[in-house]
Amino acid sequence: MYLPAHFDETRPEVSHALLRAHPLGLLVTQDAAGEMAANSVPFVLDADPAGGPGILRAHVARANPLWRTARGDLDSLVVFQGDQAYISPSFYASKAEHGKVVPTWNYVMVQARGRLRAVDDADWLRAFVTRLTDRHEAPRAQPWAVSDAPEDYIATMLRAIVGIEIVLTSLTGKWKVGQNRSAADRAGVAQGLADAGIRFEACSAAPAPAPDRT
């Protein structure tokens, strides 16, 4: 992706936080014929014991061909999208100063790349879906658990899915939140979005502009 230096988010903990807050990733794979497929899949990011950027784990329907057709000899791509919003030139303090402003779009995102492999193992799947469920049910006053459903039903559901695992070769964050604007313009954007009822914390917390203002 196009990534000017002042939008490059290099802190792993910041990218990890986005993945935890927005775990539904767009998984892009390619098959042997060169055909590409895009599937929205909820992921869990785990640490890589080998010291790499991490390991993404998920599951897909057995009927979904991606677990059989995705090439394992090249990287798949997973895109995680965070906050995003249209930015009006009217938000900028510099509009009143010289008028040389145009609209843009602010957003935060993480792209993860790595080789995909399928995990067709009942014990692995049971442990994974239990962990995934526990994570997303935790905020509820009365969380649902996998064990709440009849055992024979869960066994049937597990046979209908396949696990996927992607050992990451890269995890790249892009925070396009006005780092190439003045402090006054960034403050105006934060206020303009707040006035419109749009929550975009990254805009108000944008770091100082980088020297390269292209």
N, C-alpha and C positions, 0 to 999 in steps of 0.2 A: 504494500500500500504506500501511497504518497505520505511521507512523514517528515515534515520540516523539523529541524532540531528543537525548536522552541515548543513543539507539541509532543515531543517524545517523552513518555512517562517511563522512567527506567527503574523506579522503586518496585521490587517484586511485591512488597506488602500491599501497595496501592492496587496493583492489578489483581492480587488475590482477593482483596476486599470487594472489588467489583464482581468477580466471579461468584463470591458467596451471596452478594445482594441480588445478582441477576444470573442465576444458574442455567437459564434456558439458552443454550447456544445453538447457532445455526451451523450444522455440520455439513461441510462440502466435501464430497468424495468424487473419485474418478474411477471408472471401470476399465477393463482391458481394451475396450473399443474406443476409449477416449471420451465417452459420454459422462457428463457431470450430473450429480444429483445433490440437492440441498434438503436437509431434514432438520427440523427443530427438535432438539433433544435436551432434557434436563441432565446436567452433569454434576459430578462431585470431583473436586480437585484434591488429590492426595500428594503428599511429599514423595519424591523419587529417592529411594535409598542409594541410588548411584550418584546423586548430587545434581541431577538435571533440573530443568524448570518445573517439573511436576508430572503427575500422571492423571489424566482425565478418565473417569469411569462413568458408565451409563448402561442403559439397556434399551433395546428396540424390539418391536414386534417381530416374531419369527417370520411373519409374512412379508416383512420389509426386506427387499433383496440386498440392501446395502451391506449387511454383515457378511454376505457371500461374495458380492461383486466388487467391493471397495479394494483397490489395489493396495497391497501391503509393501510394495517395493518403492513407494514414494509417499510423501507426507500428505495427510488429509489436513483440512483447515477447519477450525472452529472459531466462529465470531461471536463474541459476547458484547451486547450493546447496553450501555447504561443510559444516564440522563441525556436528553437531546431537546433542542428548542430552536425555533426561528429567532433570529436577532434583528430587530428593526433598527435602521439608522437613527431613528428618533430617540433610542436609548442613549446614544453617545453624547457626552458633553461637547465633543469636538464638532458636532453638527452645528451648534450655535456659533462656534468660533470661525469655521471656514467652510462648512458644508460639504467638504470632500470626504464623504462617507457613503458606503453602500451596504445593502443587506448581506447577512451571512447566516450560517447555521453552526451553532455550537453543539458539541457532542463529546461523549467519552466512550471508549470502546477498547476491547482487548482482542487480539488475534492470537490463537494458539495453533501450533503446527506439530505434527508428529505422525508416526506410522500407526495405523489402526489394526487391531487384531480382534477377532471374535472370541468370546468366552462362552462356550456351550457346556456349562457345568452347573448342575442343579444346586449343589451346596454353595457355590460361589454366588449364584443368583439369589438364593434365599437370604444369605448374609447381606448382600448388597441392597436388595429392595427393603430389607428390614432397616438397614442403616439410613437409606434414603428417606424412607417413610418417617422414621423417628426424627430426623433432622427437620423435616417440613411440618410435622405435626406438633413439634415441641412448643410453639407459641400458643397453641390452643388450650383452653381451660380443661377440656376433656379430650386429649389426643387419641386418635385412632391408632391401633397397632395391628401389624400383620396377623398376630395371633388372635385378633378379635373375629376373624373370618374362619369358617369351617376348614379343617385341615385338608380335606379332599378337594375343596374349591381352590385353595392356595396352590396345591400341587398341580391342578389343572392350569391355573394361570401362569405358573412358573414354566410349564412346558410350552407356553405360547410366546415366550420371550427369549432373547439371546443377549448376553452381555457384550459390551464392547469396551476396549481399553486402548488408550492412546498415550504412549510414553512420549512426552513432549520434547521436541528439539529446540523450540523457541516459544516465548510468551512475550508478546509485544503490546505495550499500552500506548494509546493515542488519546491525549487530553486536549481537545481543541476548545479552549475556554477563554480565549481572548488574551493570551500571553503576549501577543503582538500589538496590544492596545495599551494606551496610557492607563494609569491608576484611576483617573477620573472617568474614563470610558468604561472600564471594568466595573466600577461602582455603579455607573448608570445602567449597565446591563443587568446587574444583580437586582437593582431597584425596579427596573422595568419588568423583569420576569416576576418578581414578587408581587408587583401591582396587578399583574395579569393572572395571579394565582398559580404560577408555574414554579414548582420546586426544582431548583437546580443548584445544589450546594456547591458544586465544583466551580461555578461561575464566580460566586462571591469569595471563594478561597483560591482563586487563580494566583499563581506566583507572579513575581515581577516580570516585565517584558524582557525578552532575550535581546541581545544586540542586533541579531539579524531580524529585521522587521518586514521581510518579504512575505 
